[in-house]
């Protein structure tokens, strides 16, 4: 009976992957609600649980794809692969409206460019500290520091190695988790208590999941405003990363 169940799960790997992620999210939000009393958002906890499972899976299998190297969880490689990633990017872009961006005003647009460029510079510094000196690697890591979606999109477009793309994703995830976790604690010190400040906050940090999770733990009414500019931030990062920013890095560092 157990063999039949395992064979069924393996044959329907993608369906099981969705169910597994759903279970992790359920556990994460339970921990968030009852153990942290909402101070740490469920999305942040879910990301941490995912990273732990990926590490354990990689150690157990000795492979390179984390838990996806375990046959039972092979569907995770599809769910977390480039196809689903690009689908999410397109879905995010279609969910944005230029009319809504105009409502954010010039301060919202300015915060987007400042946020992307500032995060990119921080990412480039991180890349230099890791010993990378070529334009392709530094651009990819810089884009990843902006958002863990822009990182792999940029890296794939300009021909970065899988190792560099992984670092870019890691930089973006760290940023997202820190944003989710720290926002409730710093909100009162930075005046994050009104729609306008939430718009600027989302534009400066840009990690949609981090901003939405952090604002949800601070004041749920602010989530739509922060998510508004954070959504455009991802698109702007994906646009500028492999184009303008890459050209600039090419002029500064060797290709």
Beta strands, then each sheet from edge to edge (+ up, - down):
end
